[in-house]
Amino acid sequence: MKDNTQQIVQEKYGELARQVSQNSGKASCCGSASQELGADAICGDLYGLDQLSELPEAAVLASLGCGNPTALAKLEPGQVVLDLGSGGGIDVLLSAKRVGPSGKAYGLDMTDDMLELARANQQKAGVTNVEFLKGEIEKIPLPSDTVDVIISNCVINLSADKDLVLREAYRVLKSGGLFAVSDVVSRGEVPAELRRNIELWIGCVAGALHEDEYTEKLQAAGFQEITIEPTRIYSSEDAQSLMQASGTSLDPSVLDSVDGKFYSGFIRARKP
């Protein structure tokens, strides 16, 4: 399941990056421009106009997240920030502006097309304190104890080995470092039929951890001061829009059963 999920996610996100690069649509965690109804259920209205005006259009169009970690994480000048699954680079570029010339923002992504798009966006934005790295979030290509803040935007839920992701995040953070990510989280029993739907893994939902399990996994990795703050709770209508956008269908009773069971959340934790 791990290798298959990773390959499918990589292919899908590569396709979305190419759509943006070729000016053929808006990427989203739910699909392409023709699927904006479903995209808005998770990905809509996450960034303020003041933030978007600072960035190249392609970075905005390739935004794939379910939250805005750069607005919620208290970044300070001089800090080193790492974005897990950086996509088109929107959160990396925003973070780089926040930490200033004395700081640095890394973006990590496994998809060549996304990295190419992100580097092009960096060049257009004229931001120099940024480095985009190729790699997997399960094996971060940075030394231990080198990062002040880890952010991520609706990516960790896509991993089939979340324990390894969290252990790696803990490893690269400095003592006192902050884990501050946006992710999709569940708060009730999720129907097995939904969990099996690979399209919804790609769409950020079926791979979501239960909020209690997320806390337990963070604790097991060594984190303390753990909080999960809901930022957008999804309704059955949102689920229906997402299903339509991904071109799949579920029994109406299954859709009704997920009402209020998923939400975008801001997860904070600290390395002691």
Rosetta silent file (secondary structure, phi, psi, omega in degrees, C-alpha in Angstrom):
SEQUENCE: MKDNTQQIVQEKYGELARQVSQNSGKASCCGSASQELGADAICGDLYGLDQLSELPEAAVLASLGCGNPTALAKLEPGQVVLDLGSGGGIDVLLSAKRVGPSGKAYGLDMTDDMLELARANQQKAGVTNVEFLKGEIEKIPLPSDTVDVIISNCVINLSADKDLVLREAYRVLKSGGLFAVSDVVSRGEVPAELRRNIELWIGCVAGALHEDEYTEKLQAAGFQEITIEPTRIYSSEDAQSLMQASGTSLDPSVLDSVDGKFYSGFIRARKP
SCORE:     score description
SCORE:     0.000 S_00000001
   1 L     0.000  -39.205 -178.083    0.000    0.000    0.000 S_00000001
   2 H   -60.454  -53.709 -176.647    2.828    2.389    0.861 S_00000001
   3 H   -64.536  -41.444 -179.092    4.662    2.161   -2.463 S_00000001
   4 H   -64.079  -45.630  179.085    1.462    2.167   -4.517 S_00000001
   5 H   -61.342  -46.250 -178.520    0.030    5.193   -2.700 S_00000001
   6 H   -60.592  -43.041 -179.274    3.293    7.111   -3.001 S_00000001
   7 H   -64.447  -43.693 -178.532    3.544    6.415   -6.736 S_00000001
   8 H   -66.392  -42.370  177.990   -0.049    7.465   -7.411 S_00000001
   9 H   -61.874  -44.000 -179.613    0.294   10.628   -5.323 S_00000001
  10 H   -61.878  -43.402  179.709    3.539   11.506   -7.109 S_00000001
  11 H   -65.158  -41.750 -177.767    1.973   11.013  -10.550 S_00000001
  12 H   -66.322  -44.848 -177.989   -1.121   13.025   -9.668 S_00000001
  13 H   -72.466  -29.208  172.544    0.781   15.971   -8.208 S_00000001
  14 H   -64.316  -40.565  177.018    3.192   15.941  -11.127 S_00000001
  15 H   -61.980  -42.032 -179.938    0.208   16.219  -13.450 S_00000001
  16 H   -65.167  -39.038  177.412   -1.150   19.157  -11.460 S_00000001
  17 H   -63.057  -40.383  179.509    2.209   20.942  -11.617 S_00000001
  18 H   -66.370  -35.393  177.102    2.300   20.503  -15.384 S_00000001
  19 H   -59.219  -45.082 -179.592   -1.212   21.945  -15.677 S_00000001
  20 H   -68.301  -44.755 -178.745   -0.101   25.111  -13.943 S_00000001
  21 H   -60.848  -32.487 -178.618    3.192   25.339  -15.852 S_00000001
  22 L   -92.704    9.409  179.575    1.291   25.016  -19.139 S_00000001
  23 L    56.888   36.742 -177.327   -1.280   27.631  -18.059 S_00000001
  24 L  -107.783   11.380  177.061   -4.057   25.074  -18.394 S_00000001
  25 L   156.618  178.193  176.778   -5.715   25.449  -15.018 S_00000001
  26 L   -99.151  124.189  175.822   -5.587   25.836  -11.275 S_00000001
  27 L   -75.154  158.431  173.303   -4.140   22.909   -9.370 S_00000001
  28 E  -159.049  165.611  177.430   -5.723   21.735   -6.157 S_00000001
  29 L   -69.483   -7.108 -177.248   -5.505   18.816   -3.764 S_00000001
  30 L  -110.221  -10.357  179.319   -8.785   17.722   -5.307 S_00000001
  31 E   146.992 -155.549 -173.623   -8.014   18.050   -9.006 S_00000001
  32 L   -97.067 -171.475 -175.604   -7.751   20.541  -11.836 S_00000001
  33 H   -59.719  -31.627 -179.625   -9.512   23.767  -12.711 S_00000001
  34 H   -70.702   -5.705 -175.576  -12.577   21.915  -13.959 S_00000001
  35 H  -117.004   28.680 -172.491  -12.988   20.541  -10.460 S_00000001
  36 H   -64.316  -25.187  177.587  -12.985   23.788   -8.464 S_00000001
  37 H   -58.392  -48.578  178.598  -16.249   22.915   -6.716 S_00000001
  38 H   -70.472  -36.567 -179.972  -14.543   20.065   -4.932 S_00000001
  39 H   -60.516  -41.673 -177.022  -11.335   22.015   -4.500 S_00000001
  40 H   -64.028  -25.372  179.967  -13.112   24.806   -2.649 S_00000001
  41 H   -61.365  -31.863 -178.762  -14.418   22.333   -0.065 S_00000001
  42 H  -116.346  -40.817 -165.402  -10.870   21.895    1.235 S_00000001
  43 H  -101.737   -3.796 -171.903   -8.556   24.324   -0.526 S_00000001
  44 L   -81.295  147.575  169.478  -10.546   27.549   -0.906 S_00000001
  45 L    56.399   47.467 -178.058   -9.956   30.929    0.740 S_00000001
  46 L   -97.408  -22.369 -174.476   -6.863   29.993    2.733 S_00000001
  47 L  -121.470  143.404  176.690   -4.659   33.005    2.013 S_00000001
  48 L   -76.090  156.330  179.975   -5.290   36.726    2.360 S_00000001
  49 H   -61.071  -31.228  179.358   -5.030   39.025   -0.625 S_00000001
  50 H   -65.490  -35.445  177.102   -2.075   40.757    1.010 S_00000001
  51 H   -72.871  -45.005 -175.578   -0.168   37.455    0.996 S_00000001
  52 H   -65.961  -31.593 -178.034   -1.175   36.436   -2.521 S_00000001
  53 L   -67.289  -17.753 -179.115   -0.205   39.802   -3.989 S_00000001
  54 L   -83.148   -9.750 -166.271    3.420   39.144   -2.970 S_00000001
  55 L  -117.314  155.634  172.674    3.717   35.937   -4.999 S_00000001
  56 L   -61.766  147.308 -178.165    3.938   34.796   -8.637 S_00000001
  57 H   -57.358  -38.519 -177.236    0.597   33.693  -10.061 S_00000001
  58 H   -64.220  -32.273  177.219    1.885   30.155  -10.671 S_00000001
  59 H   -67.192  -38.850  179.244    2.674   29.731   -6.967 S_00000001
  60 H   -68.657  -44.091 -178.101   -0.880   30.730   -6.096 S_00000001
  61 H   -65.671  -27.132 -178.859   -2.424   28.494   -8.765 S_00000001
  62 L   -93.328   11.621  179.278   -0.425   25.508   -7.530 S_00000001
  63 L   -67.806  123.983 -171.596   -1.527   25.909   -3.920 S_00000001
  64 L  -118.017   11.260 -167.233   -2.617   22.447   -2.791 S_00000001
  65 L   -88.656 -179.940  177.400   -3.185   22.878    0.916 S_00000001
  66 L  -120.093    7.215 -179.171   -5.969   22.636    3.462 S_00000001
  67 L  -162.825 -168.177  179.362   -4.764   25.479    5.673 S_00000001
  68 L  -135.890   79.748 -175.526   -2.311   28.336    5.965 S_00000001
  69 H   -62.437  -26.392 -179.018    0.501   27.300    8.312 S_00000001
  70 H   -68.930  -25.473  178.066    2.481   30.466    7.577 S_00000001
  71 H   -82.480  -25.242 -174.505   -0.290   32.558    9.124 S_00000001
  72 H   -98.744  -28.486  176.156   -0.574   30.349   12.204 S_00000001
  73 L   -81.692  133.465 -178.288    3.077   29.543   12.903 S_00000001
  74 L   -86.790   83.499 -179.251    4.859   32.415   14.636 S_00000001
  75 L   -79.685  142.652 -176.939    7.905   32.684   12.418 S_00000001
  76 L  -122.131  150.362  175.929   10.693   34.998   13.543 S_00000001
  77 L   -54.386  136.746  177.984   13.539   36.702   11.650 S_00000001
  78 L    91.743   -7.857 -178.862   16.611   34.501   11.466 S_00000001
  79 L   -77.810  157.492  172.060   14.801   31.181   11.843 S_00000001
  80 E  -104.343  124.884 -175.524   15.292   28.123    9.632 S_00000001
  81 E  -119.066  141.291  176.093   11.980   26.749    8.326 S_00000001
  82 E  -125.206  126.602  176.485   11.265   23.467    6.530 S_00000001
  83 E  -103.144  116.777  179.305    8.085   22.841    4.539 S_00000001
  84 E   -83.791  117.599 -177.530    7.291   19.134    4.149 S_00000001
  85 L    75.993   62.499 -166.616    5.719   18.555    0.731 S_00000001
  86 L   -79.295  -11.371  174.076    6.296   22.068   -0.551 S_00000001
  87 L    55.297 -131.845 -178.743    4.537   21.718   -3.919 S_00000001
  88 L   -76.455   -2.784  170.502    4.605   24.920   -5.970 S_00000001
  89 L    97.857    5.870 -173.746    6.357   26.746   -3.150 S_00000001
  90 H   -58.783  -45.768 -176.824    3.693   29.143   -1.838 S_00000001
  91 H   -74.331  -30.119  176.609    4.337   28.443    1.857 S_00000001
  92 H   -66.949  -45.977 -178.642    8.118   28.377    1.398 S_00000001
  93 H   -65.973  -40.411  177.096    8.136   31.780   -0.288 S_00000001
  94 H   -65.228  -40.206  178.803    5.837   33.274    2.341 S_00000001
  95 H   -64.814  -40.519 -179.173    8.008   31.785    5.111 S_00000001
  96 H   -60.026  -37.519  177.681   11.179   33.153    3.522 S_00000001
  97 H   -67.740  -34.208 -177.864    9.731   36.660    3.685 S_00000001
  98 H   -73.288  -39.541 -177.031    8.843   36.166    7.344 S_00000001
  99 H   -84.503  -14.899  173.478   12.273   34.899    8.458 S_00000001
 100 L    73.565  179.104 -175.379   14.110   37.517    6.409 S_00000001
 101 L   -60.391  -25.809  179.977   17.587   37.530    4.875 S_00000001
 102 L   -82.891   -8.118  177.869   19.170   36.192    8.084 S_00000001
 103 L  -107.916 -175.752  179.885   16.875   33.148    8.011 S_00000001
 104 E  -149.865  146.746  176.770   16.254   30.377    5.510 S_00000001
 105 E  -124.163  122.888  174.953   13.302   28.424    4.175 S_00000001
 106 E  -100.496  143.443  169.524   13.653   24.893    2.798 S_00000001
 107 E  -120.029  133.326 -179.364   11.027   23.188    0.691 S_00000001
 108 E  -118.679  126.257  178.524   11.020   19.393    0.382 S_00000001
 109 E  -148.349  150.741 -177.887    9.123   17.596   -2.368 S_00000001
 110 L   -98.432   -2.924 -172.103    9.447   14.237   -4.139 S_00000001
 111 L  -105.942  118.982 -176.298    7.945   15.356   -7.465 S_00000001
 112 H   -57.371  -42.797 -177.885   10.277   16.701  -10.152 S_00000001
 113 H   -64.606  -37.665  177.282    7.576   18.759  -11.870 S_00000001
 114 H   -67.764  -41.350  178.664    6.619   20.454   -8.599 S_00000001
 115 H   -63.263  -40.154  177.751   10.254   21.218   -7.811 S_00000001
 116 H   -62.983  -43.986  178.931   10.747   22.723  -11.259 S_00000001
 117 H   -64.074  -44.234 -178.432    7.642   24.873  -10.800 S_00000001
 118 H   -62.615  -42.202 -179.721    8.689   25.926   -7.286 S_00000001
 119 H   -67.607  -35.012  175.242   12.175   26.968   -8.410 S_00000001
 120 H   -65.435  -40.228  178.293   10.678   28.966  -11.268 S_00000001
 121 H   -65.637  -38.111  176.853    8.361   30.669   -8.775 S_00000001
 122 H   -60.537  -43.603 -179.496   11.324   31.438   -6.513 S_00000001
 123 H   -64.485  -41.892  178.989   13.137   33.077   -9.397 S_00000001
 124 H   -64.855  -36.360 -178.973   10.091   35.152  -10.326 S_00000001
 125 H   -77.647  -15.853 -179.901    9.643   36.239   -6.714 S_00000001
 126 L    68.320   30.600 -178.378   13.314   37.211   -6.441 S_00000001
 127 L   -97.652  126.078 -174.478   13.667   35.405   -3.101 S_00000001
 128 L  -103.231  -20.611 -176.139   17.195   34.220   -2.346 S_00000001
 129 L   -90.415   45.499 -176.598   16.954   32.679    1.144 S_00000001
 130 E  -133.608  142.528  172.435   15.157   29.583   -0.179 S_00000001
 131 E  -140.173  125.870  177.618   16.318   26.095   -1.153 S_00000001
 132 E   -99.539  127.258 -175.950   14.095   23.416   -2.657 S_00000001
 133 E  -112.108  143.273  173.101   15.199   19.845   -1.961 S_00000001
 134 E   -92.841  131.289  178.062   14.162   16.628   -3.662 S_00000001
 135 L   167.515  179.554 -178.407   13.231   13.839   -1.287 S_00000001
 136 E  -104.361  147.196 -179.342   10.550   12.083    0.691 S_00000001
 137 L   -69.836  -14.354  174.724    9.043   13.362    3.919 S_00000001
 138 L   -81.366   -9.727 -179.877    9.761    9.916    5.393 S_00000001
 139 E  -148.659   81.041 -172.709   13.498   10.512    4.854 S_00000001
 140 L   -72.308  124.451 -176.035   14.314   14.201    5.169 S_00000001
 141 L   -83.305   54.771  176.329   17.648   15.051    3.477 S_00000001
 142 L  -136.954  152.436  177.821   18.863   17.395    6.233 S_00000001
 143 L   -66.788  162.423  176.242   21.121   16.833    9.261 S_00000001
 144 L   -66.331  150.503  172.152   19.664   16.389   12.723 S_00000001
 145 L    59.177   46.078 -176.524   18.988   19.446   14.905 S_00000001
 146 L  -123.551   -6.777 -171.808   19.095   22.010   12.084 S_00000001
 147 E  -120.656  136.797  177.746   15.533   23.400   11.764 S_00000001
 148 E   -84.003  -40.008 -175.960   13.652   25.833   14.025 S_00000001
 149 E  -138.505  132.172  170.902   10.154   25.338   12.593 S_00000001
 150 E  -107.590  127.788  172.995    8.576   22.609   10.474 S_00000001
 151 E  -118.206  164.457  175.880    5.472   23.483    8.513 S_00000001
 152 E  -167.091  149.492 -173.027    3.380   21.381    6.131 S_00000001
 153 E  -131.253   90.738  175.355    0.132   21.936    4.323 S_00000001
 154 L    62.846   46.267 -178.498   -2.145   18.932    3.844 S_00000001
 155 L  -124.189  -40.474 -175.723    0.694   16.522    3.024 S_00000001
 156 H   -58.944  -35.070  178.305    1.398   14.331    6.047 S_00000001
 157 H   -62.760  -18.279  179.873   -2.023   12.678    5.682 S_00000001
 158 H   -80.498  -16.166 -177.118   -0.882   11.444    2.243 S_00000001
 159 L   -78.725  141.559  175.616    1.947    9.378    3.722 S_00000001
 160 L   -86.792   -5.221  177.842    1.430    5.681    4.369 S_00000001
 161 L  -132.742   74.715 -175.883    4.055    5.789    7.170 S_00000001
 162 H   -69.035  -30.346  176.809    3.124    8.756    9.321 S_00000001
 163 H   -59.646  -43.075  179.845    5.117    7.456   12.305 S_00000001
 164 H   -66.807  -40.453  177.341    8.299    7.678   10.257 S_00000001
 165 H   -57.242  -47.234 -176.788    7.397   11.185    9.036 S_00000001
 166 H   -69.271  -35.512  175.993    6.929   12.407   12.608 S_00000001
 167 H   -65.739  -39.845  177.602   10.149   10.763   13.807 S_00000001
 168 H   -66.376  -41.041  176.649   12.042   12.431   10.975 S_00000001
 169 H   -59.115  -44.207  178.776   10.451   15.783   11.784 S_00000001
 170 H   -62.005  -41.302 -177.581   11.551   15.373   15.399 S_00000001
 171 H   -60.955  -47.070 -172.857   15.075   14.435   14.304 S_00000001
 172 H   -81.081  -16.805  177.265   15.740   17.520   12.167 S_00000001
 173 E   -71.978  144.059  171.469   14.194   19.995   14.612 S_00000001
 174 E   -72.288  162.885  172.750   16.472   21.769   17.047 S_00000001
 175 E   -58.696  129.278 -175.490   15.809   21.480   20.765 S_00000001
 176 E    85.563   -0.829 -177.770   12.798   23.696   21.443 S_00000001
 177 E   -68.146  156.530 -172.818   11.850   23.573   17.767 S_00000001
 178 E  -109.938  130.824  169.670    8.225   23.881   16.657 S_00000001
 179 E   -99.335  116.830 -172.947    6.141   21.466   14.576 S_00000001
 180 E  -141.890   89.484 -171.199    3.311   23.593   13.138 S_00000001
 181 E  -122.980  151.078  167.414    1.367   21.961   10.306 S_00000001
 182 E   -96.502  137.710 -179.051   -2.025   22.135    8.678 S_00000001
 183 E  -156.700  161.962  173.097   -3.540   18.736    7.970 S_00000001
 184 E   -87.864  132.284 -174.843   -6.855   16.948    7.511 S_00000001
 185 E  -129.190  148.279  175.722   -7.884   15.154   10.697 S_00000001
 186 E  -108.468  156.169 -179.413  -10.800   12.857   11.522 S_00000001
 187 L  -133.235   21.718  177.606  -12.808   12.821   14.741 S_00000001
 188 L  -161.910 -178.790  178.955  -15.017    9.765   14.368 S_00000001
 189 L   -67.690  128.233 -179.001  -15.266    6.325   12.794 S_00000001
 190 L  -103.105  127.153 -178.851  -14.531    6.537    9.077 S_00000001
 191 L   -55.047  138.806 -178.515  -16.316    4.046    6.782 S_00000001
 192 H   -58.714  -34.810 -179.943  -13.980    1.385    5.371 S_00000001
 193 H   -60.427  -36.283  178.533  -15.250    2.120    1.867 S_00000001
 194 H   -71.263  -40.750  179.950  -13.948    5.666    2.202 S_00000001
 195 H   -62.678  -30.980 -177.337  -10.583    4.510    3.529 S_00000001
 196 L   -79.838  -11.647 -172.102  -10.135    2.238    0.504 S_00000001
 197 L   -80.876  105.581 -175.316  -10.737    5.018   -2.011 S_00000001
 198 H   -65.144  -31.893  177.753   -7.335    5.948   -3.448 S_00000001
 199 H   -60.573  -33.760 -179.874   -8.730    9.080   -5.111 S_00000001
 200 H   -82.918  -17.199  166.067   -9.574   10.393   -1.683 S_00000001
 201 H   -62.514  -48.995 -179.892   -6.072    9.638   -0.436 S_00000001
 202 H   -64.056  -34.354 -179.668   -4.913   12.005   -3.160 S_00000001
 203 L   -83.230   11.715  168.487   -7.721   14.392   -2.239 S_00000001
 204 L    82.262   11.144 -172.827   -6.423   14.649    1.332 S_00000001
 205 L  -112.847  -54.499 -169.193   -9.238   12.828    3.137 S_00000001
 206 L   -65.692  -23.915  178.910   -9.023    9.042    3.312 S_00000001
 207 L   -88.426    5.346 -176.228   -5.507    9.063    4.766 S_00000001
 208 L   -67.081  137.451  175.309   -6.447   11.427    7.607 S_00000001
 209 E   -80.914  149.335  168.892   -5.537   10.337   11.129 S_00000001
 210 E   -66.544  145.625 -175.939   -8.042   10.418   13.973 S_00000001
 211 H   -56.758  -37.690  178.730   -7.240   13.362   16.243 S_00000001
 212 H   -68.186  -39.410  179.426   -6.426   11.061   19.173 S_00000001
 213 H   -67.542  -37.667  177.402   -4.139    8.915   17.022 S_00000001
 214 H   -59.133  -46.034  178.933   -2.365   12.014   15.718 S_00000001
 215 H   -61.311  -43.823 -179.096   -1.657   13.064   19.307 S_00000001
 216 H   -62.910  -40.856 -179.235   -0.459    9.573   20.225 S_00000001
 217 H   -68.540  -38.110  176.175    1.902    9.405   17.254 S_00000001
 218 H   -63.827  -42.513  177.681    3.376   12.815   18.055 S_00000001
 219 H   -62.736  -42.152 -179.713    3.932   11.727   21.652 S_00000001
 220 H   -63.791  -31.059  178.117    5.556    8.487   20.502 S_00000001
 221 H   -76.128  -15.497  178.193    7.951   10.495   18.318 S_00000001
 222 L   115.673   -2.968 -176.147    8.973   12.523   21.383 S_00000001
 223 L   -73.498  154.001  175.261    6.953   15.719   20.965 S_00000001
 224 E  -129.937  176.205  177.791    5.399   17.662   23.829 S_00000001
 225 E    54.682   48.322 -173.719    2.937   20.592   24.158 S_00000001
 226 E   -86.883  129.176  173.869    0.661   19.031   21.527 S_00000001
 227 E  -137.126  146.816  174.543   -2.494   20.845   20.427 S_00000001
 228 E  -127.557  118.392 -176.006   -4.901   20.301   17.527 S_00000001
 229 E  -113.995  112.910  176.909   -7.087   23.250   16.583 S_00000001
 230 E   -62.140  134.943  177.425   -9.906   22.734   14.029 S_00000001
 231 E  -115.648  -23.218  175.853   -9.894   25.443   11.367 S_00000001
 232 E  -156.582  117.529 -179.924  -12.555   24.139    8.947 S_00000001
 233 E   -95.621  132.220 -174.592  -15.049   21.327    9.639 S_00000001
 234 L   -93.944  138.075  179.639  -16.338   19.490    6.560 S_00000001
 235 L   -96.443  173.527  175.227  -19.997   18.677    6.027 S_00000001
 236 H   -63.995  -30.041  176.357  -21.588   15.872    4.022 S_00000001
 237 H   -65.727  -39.347  175.311  -22.170   18.494    1.299 S_00000001
 238 H   -62.148  -42.250  179.013  -18.423   19.130    1.191 S_00000001
 239 H   -61.320  -41.950  178.629  -17.871   15.363    0.914 S_00000001
 240 H   -61.938  -42.873  178.339  -20.336   15.193   -1.972 S_00000001
 241 H   -62.473  -41.168  179.500  -18.515   18.029   -3.767 S_00000001
 242 H   -64.795  -41.129  178.712  -15.193   16.287   -3.249 S_00000001
 243 H   -63.269  -43.595  178.612  -16.554   13.010   -4.620 S_00000001
 244 H   -61.900  -41.365 -178.300  -17.916   14.775   -7.704 S_00000001
 245 H   -64.946  -36.311 -177.769  -14.598   16.547   -8.209 S_00000001
 246 H   -85.864   -2.154  177.520  -12.599   13.320   -8.036 S_00000001
 247 L    74.175   22.154  179.927  -14.957   11.560  -10.437 S_00000001
 248 L  -120.835  173.171 -178.815  -15.916    8.885   -7.925 S_00000001
 249 L  -144.894  151.181  174.896  -19.084    8.024   -6.054 S_00000001
 250 L  -133.907  157.933  175.754  -20.156    6.537   -2.756 S_00000001
 251 L   -57.093  137.553 -178.778  -23.449    5.358   -1.389 S_00000001
 252 H   -54.339  -33.246  179.812  -25.413    8.365   -0.023 S_00000001
 253 H   -66.444  -32.359  177.112  -25.587    6.734    3.401 S_00000001
 254 H   -68.454  -42.957  178.555  -21.782    6.621    3.502 S_00000001
 255 H   -62.093  -41.774  178.798  -21.587   10.304    2.617 S_00000001
 256 H   -61.913  -33.618 -175.825  -24.107   11.169    5.329 S_00000001
 257 H   -73.155  -12.705  179.973  -22.052    9.249    7.866 S_00000001
 258 L   -97.274    3.158 -179.976  -18.998   11.482    7.325 S_00000001
 259 L   -58.193  119.151  179.028  -20.815   14.708    8.170 S_00000001
 260 L    75.801    3.985 -176.582  -18.582   16.554   10.627 S_00000001
 261 L   -87.016  -17.601  179.474  -16.114   13.651   10.839 S_00000001
 262 E  -120.259  145.894  173.443  -13.284   15.401    8.977 S_00000001
 263 E  -151.459  154.095  167.091  -11.758   18.802    9.504 S_00000001
 264 E   -78.514  131.423 -178.502   -8.754   20.864    8.549 S_00000001
 265 E  -131.447  154.346  173.816   -6.737   21.345   11.679 S_00000001
 266 E  -103.892  116.330 -174.814   -3.664   23.227   12.814 S_00000001
 267 E  -104.982  122.465  177.453   -1.388   20.836   14.705 S_00000001
 268 E  -117.119  142.369  174.247    1.263   22.254   17.004 S_00000001
 269 E  -158.787  158.272 -176.550    3.891   20.358   18.968 S_00000001
 270 E  -129.201  142.679  173.360    7.326   21.135   20.354 S_00000001
 271 L   -84.629  121.786 -177.086   10.584   19.220   20.586 S_00000001
 272 L   -66.175    0.000    0.000   11.789   19.522   24.193 S_00000001
